[in-house]
Amino acid sequence: VLAAVINSLILLSLAVYIFSEAYQRFQDPQPVEGGLVMIVAFVGILINGFIAFLFFKSRGDLNIRSAFLNMAMDTLASVGALIAGLAIILTGSTLADPIISIIIGCMLLYSGWSVIKTALHLLFEGVPEGTNIPAIREAVLAVPGVKGMDDLHIWALSTTSAAFSCHLVIDDCSLQESVLLKNNVKRLLSEKFSIEHATVEIELTAGPHDNERTDEGV
């Protein structure tokens, strides 16, 4: 997650640098070799586009997503440079250079901020995106032997995994039966909601108790 944040900060820094350079080019246009720009941009499209394609299937992971966005933005930047080089050749004007640069900078800001927002959500242990709390509660309470639930917490460990903890109120039973019930709940969470890391505490009386929070962390 920290690597993704650093990567995104680099993207945002590059966007600020590109905006600064574009402003300077508007104020003081510089001669640009359109043909050379097109050649270099075409090579960049091939290399960066291929690397972005390799990351594409695994972009669900935040760190790989940040790397994918980095390479995808490099590819788009090369496409923009190719268009700018062609425009310079056709019109003789270098204004296409700073205009394309501003567009690329805006795309960098958008992609960088989207990754940072997700990373901060993970660092602050937010509820995973798409988590249906009422559905999870209803499914757990429907397990035979479960009478109630309190102190429920669900938080993201990464973009692909989540942690779960709760206190279950059950009927008075033997230790072996309570362990079996707890395993049934964990299996339900894994199979139906893809929650692999679950901590479940068994109780015989409903809470909240002295050592429990009442906001349930969600």
Summary of the structure (lengths in Angstrom):
residues: 218
radius of gyration: 26.2
end to end distance: 21.6
largest distance: 85.7
contacts: 662
relative contact order: 0.12
helix: 62%
strand: 12%
